[in-house]
Amino acid sequence: MAVKDAKVLIIVNNWGIEETELTRPLRDLKAAGAQVTLAATELAPCETVQHDRYEGETLTPDTTLSDVQAADYDLLVVPGGTCNVDRIRVNEDAITLAQEFAHEGKPIAAICHGAWLLVNAGLIAGKTASPCRYIAADIENAGGRYVDKQLTVDDENGWKLITSRKPDDLDYFVDAIEKALA
């Protein structure tokens, strides 16, 4: 499969999303020809932030988490933003989607706090990940291995996990997503 033939699902809460961790994968993958769907907890504007603090861009989701199925997509992207992921990691629809992607052997890409969802979904055990340092203990307590690197790609347990620490790592993160879809 080529990126231009790929279907990518990005899942978020409706507020508190780290702006560039959403907009870079969304726009770069669309520019490469992928069909990208932005699914949020509600069909309402998605308010992003910069550095978890300053107002960012507002985007319109395509659909809701409850209206998408993992079977319809090739890759899942989970952007960070402390408040975004703190809410989405306890959302049953988001947890189920992550579990279905992993069980179907499909790649999941999570940046910064995004890997928190995978902790709550019970998917991080046996995986090596490079999320932001603030959730390193959560990764390790869930049976994963935390490493402080710009990018980690882990193929253990039958599915690919792509993780990066922060917005500064977005070039590596988006490139790894595109390679996973190639």
DABELLIN-V537016 format. One record per pair of residues at least 12 apart in sequence whose C-alpha atoms are under 10 Angstrom apart, sorted by the first residue. I is the first residue (numbers start at 1). J is the second residue. Records with the same first field share a line. If there is no record, write none. Layout:
I=J ; J
This chain:
1=74 ; 180 ; 181 ; 182
2=32 ; 33 ; 34 ; 178 ; 179 ; 180 ; 181 ; 182
3=29 ; 30 ; 31 ; 32 ; 33 ; 34 ; 35 ; 177 ; 178 ; 179 ; 180 ; 181 ; 182
4=29 ; 30 ; 31 ; 32 ; 33 ; 34 ; 35 ; 178 ; 181 ; 182
5=32 ; 33 ; 34 ; 35 ; 74 ; 181 ; 182
6=29 ; 30 ; 32 ; 33 ; 34 ; 35 ; 36 ; 73 ; 74 ; 75 ; 178 ; 181 ; 182
7=29 ; 30 ; 33 ; 34 ; 35 ; 36 ; 37 ; 72 ; 73 ; 74 ; 75 ; 76 ; 181
8=25 ; 26 ; 29 ; 30 ; 34 ; 35 ; 36 ; 37 ; 38 ; 70 ; 72 ; 73 ; 74 ; 75 ; 76 ; 77 ; 108 ; 177 ; 181
9=26 ; 35 ; 36 ; 37 ; 38 ; 39 ; 65 ; 68 ; 69 ; 70 ; 72 ; 73 ; 74 ; 75 ; 76 ; 77 ; 78 ; 97 ; 108
10=22 ; 25 ; 26 ; 36 ; 37 ; 38 ; 39 ; 40 ; 61 ; 65 ; 75 ; 76 ; 77 ; 78 ; 79 ; 108 ; 109 ; 110
11=37 ; 38 ; 39 ; 40 ; 41 ; 61 ; 63 ; 64 ; 65 ; 68 ; 76 ; 77 ; 78 ; 79 ; 84 ; 85 ; 88 ; 93 ; 94 ; 97 ; 98 ; 114
12=38 ; 39 ; 40 ; 41 ; 42 ; 46 ; 61 ; 64 ; 65 ; 77 ; 78 ; 79 ; 80 ; 81 ; 84 ; 85 ; 87 ; 88 ; 89 ; 94 ; 114
13=39 ; 40 ; 41 ; 42 ; 45 ; 46 ; 47 ; 48 ; 64 ; 65 ; 79 ; 81 ; 83 ; 84 ; 85 ; 86 ; 87 ; 88 ; 89 ; 91 ; 94
14=39 ; 40 ; 41 ; 42 ; 43 ; 44 ; 45 ; 46 ; 47 ; 48 ; 58 ; 59 ; 60 ; 61 ; 64 ; 83 ; 84 ; 87 ; 88
15=40 ; 41 ; 44 ; 45 ; 46 ; 47 ; 48 ; 49 ; 58 ; 81 ; 83 ; 84 ; 85 ; 87
16=46 ; 47 ; 48 ; 49 ; 50 ; 51 ; 52 ; 53 ; 54 ; 55 ; 56 ; 80 ; 81 ; 82 ; 83 ; 84 ; 85 ; 86 ; 87
17=46 ; 47 ; 48 ; 49 ; 50 ; 51 ; 52 ; 56 ; 57 ; 58 ; 78 ; 79 ; 80 ; 81 ; 82 ; 83 ; 84 ; 85 ; 114
18=47 ; 48 ; 49 ; 50 ; 51 ; 52 ; 53 ; 54 ; 55 ; 56 ; 57 ; 79 ; 80 ; 81 ; 82 ; 83 ; 84 ; 85 ; 111 ; 112 ; 113 ; 166 ; 167
19=46 ; 47 ; 48 ; 49 ; 50 ; 51 ; 52 ; 54 ; 55 ; 56 ; 57 ; 58 ; 59 ; 79 ; 80 ; 81 ; 167
20=48 ; 49 ; 50 ; 51 ; 56 ; 57 ; 79 ; 80 ; 81 ; 166 ; 167 ; 168 ; 170
21=48 ; 50 ; 77 ; 78 ; 79 ; 80 ; 81 ; 110 ; 111 ; 112 ; 114 ; 166 ; 167 ; 168 ; 169 ; 170 ; 173 ; 174
22=38 ; 48 ; 59 ; 77 ; 78 ; 79 ; 80 ; 81 ; 111 ; 167
23=48 ; 57 ; 59 ; 79
24=79 ; 167 ; 170 ; 171 ; 173 ; 174
25=77 ; 78 ; 79 ; 170 ; 171 ; 173 ; 174 ; 175 ; 177 ; 178
26=38 ; 77 ; 79 ; 174
28=174 ; 175 ; 178
29=174 ; 175 ; 177 ; 178
32=178
34=178 ; 181
35=73
36=62 ; 73 ; 75 ; 76 ; 77
37=61 ; 62 ; 63 ; 64 ; 68 ; 73 ; 76
38=59 ; 60 ; 61 ; 62 ; 63 ; 64 ; 65 ; 77
39=60 ; 61 ; 62 ; 63 ; 64 ; 65 ; 66 ; 67 ; 68 ; 94
40=60 ; 61 ; 62 ; 63 ; 64 ; 65 ; 66 ; 67 ; 88 ; 94
41=61 ; 63 ; 64 ; 65 ; 66 ; 67 ; 87 ; 88 ; 91 ; 93 ; 94
42=61 ; 63 ; 64 ; 65 ; 66
43=60 ; 61 ; 62 ; 63 ; 64 ; 65
44=59 ; 60 ; 61 ; 62 ; 63 ; 64
45=58 ; 59 ; 60 ; 61
46=58 ; 59 ; 60 ; 61 ; 84
47=59 ; 60 ; 84
48=81 ; 84
49=81 ; 82 ; 83 ; 84
50=81 ; 167
51=81 ; 82 ; 166 ; 167
52=80 ; 81 ; 82 ; 83 ; 84
53=81 ; 82
64=93
65=88 ; 91 ; 92 ; 93 ; 94 ; 96 ; 97
66=92 ; 93 ; 94 ; 96 ; 97
67=93
68=93 ; 97
69=93 ; 96 ; 97 ; 100 ; 101
70=96 ; 97 ; 98 ; 99 ; 100 ; 101 ; 102 ; 103 ; 104 ; 106
71=97 ; 100 ; 101 ; 104 ; 106
73=101 ; 106
74=101 ; 104 ; 105 ; 106 ; 107 ; 108 ; 180 ; 181
75=101 ; 102 ; 105 ; 106 ; 107 ; 108 ; 109 ; 160 ; 177 ; 180 ; 181
76=97 ; 98 ; 101 ; 102 ; 106 ; 107 ; 108 ; 109 ; 110 ; 161 ; 177
77=98 ; 107 ; 108 ; 109 ; 110 ; 111 ; 114 ; 162 ; 163 ; 177
78=94 ; 98 ; 108 ; 109 ; 110 ; 111 ; 112 ; 113 ; 114 ; 115 ; 116 ; 117 ; 118 ; 163
79=109 ; 110 ; 111 ; 112 ; 113 ; 114 ; 115 ; 166 ; 167
80=110 ; 111 ; 112 ; 113 ; 114 ; 115 ; 116 ; 117 ; 131 ; 132 ; 165 ; 166 ; 167
81=111 ; 112 ; 113 ; 114 ; 166
82=112 ; 113 ; 114 ; 116 ; 134
83=113
84=113 ; 114
85=112 ; 113 ; 114 ; 115 ; 116 ; 117
86=113 ; 114 ; 116 ; 117
87=117
88=114 ; 116 ; 117 ; 120
89=113 ; 114 ; 115 ; 116 ; 117 ; 118 ; 119 ; 120 ; 121
90=116 ; 117 ; 120 ; 121
91=117 ; 120 ; 121
92=120 ; 121
94=117 ; 118 ; 120 ; 121
95=117 ; 118 ; 119 ; 120 ; 121 ; 122 ; 123
96=121
97=121
98=117 ; 118 ; 120 ; 121 ; 122 ; 123
99=117 ; 118 ; 121 ; 122 ; 123
101=159 ; 160
102=118 ; 123 ; 157 ; 158 ; 159 ; 160 ; 161
103=123 ; 157 ; 158 ; 159
104=158 ; 159
105=155 ; 157 ; 158 ; 159 ; 160
106=158 ; 159 ; 160 ; 161 ; 180
107=153 ; 154 ; 155 ; 158 ; 159 ; 160 ; 161 ; 162 ; 177 ; 180 ; 181
108=153 ; 159 ; 160 ; 161 ; 162 ; 163 ; 177 ; 180
109=152 ; 153 ; 160 ; 161 ; 162 ; 163 ; 164 ; 173 ; 174 ; 176 ; 177 ; 180
110=129 ; 130 ; 131 ; 161 ; 162 ; 163 ; 164 ; 165 ; 173
111=129 ; 130 ; 131 ; 132 ; 151 ; 162 ; 163 ; 164 ; 165 ; 166 ; 167 ; 169 ; 170 ; 173
112=130 ; 131 ; 132 ; 133 ; 134 ; 135 ; 163 ; 164 ; 165 ; 166 ; 167 ; 169
113=130 ; 131 ; 132 ; 133 ; 134 ; 135 ; 136 ; 163 ; 164 ; 165 ; 166
114=131 ; 132 ; 135 ; 163 ; 164 ; 165
115=129 ; 130 ; 131 ; 132 ; 135 ; 136 ; 138 ; 139 ; 161 ; 162 ; 163 ; 164 ; 165
116=131 ; 132 ; 135 ; 136 ; 138 ; 139
118=139 ; 142 ; 161
119=135 ; 138 ; 139 ; 140 ; 141 ; 142 ; 143 ; 144
120=138 ; 142
122=142 ; 143
123=142 ; 143 ; 144 ; 157 ; 161
124=138 ; 139 ; 140 ; 141 ; 142 ; 143 ; 144 ; 145 ; 157 ; 161
125=139 ; 140 ; 141 ; 142 ; 143 ; 144 ; 145 ; 156 ; 157
126=140 ; 142 ; 143 ; 144 ; 145 ; 154 ; 156 ; 157
127=139 ; 140 ; 142 ; 143 ; 144 ; 145 ; 146 ; 153 ; 154 ; 155 ; 156 ; 157 ; 159 ; 160 ; 161
128=140 ; 143 ; 144 ; 145 ; 146 ; 147 ; 152 ; 153 ; 154 ; 155 ; 156 ; 161 ; 162 ; 163
129=144 ; 145 ; 146 ; 147 ; 148 ; 149 ; 151 ; 152 ; 153 ; 154 ; 161 ; 162 ; 163 ; 164 ; 165
130=145 ; 146 ; 147 ; 148 ; 149 ; 150 ; 151 ; 152 ; 153 ; 161 ; 162 ; 163 ; 164 ; 165 ; 166
131=146 ; 147 ; 148 ; 149 ; 150 ; 151 ; 152 ; 162 ; 163 ; 164 ; 165 ; 166
132=146 ; 147 ; 148 ; 149 ; 150 ; 163 ; 164 ; 165 ; 166
133=146 ; 147 ; 148 ; 165 ; 166
134=165
136=148
147=164 ; 165
148=164 ; 165
149=163 ; 164 ; 165 ; 169
150=163 ; 164 ; 165 ; 166 ; 167 ; 168 ; 169 ; 170 ; 171 ; 172 ; 173
151=163 ; 164 ; 165 ; 166 ; 169 ; 170 ; 171 ; 172 ; 173 ; 176
152=164 ; 165 ; 172 ; 173 ; 176
153=173 ; 176 ; 177 ; 180
160=180
161=177 ; 180
162=174 ; 176 ; 177 ; 180
163=176 ; 177
164=176
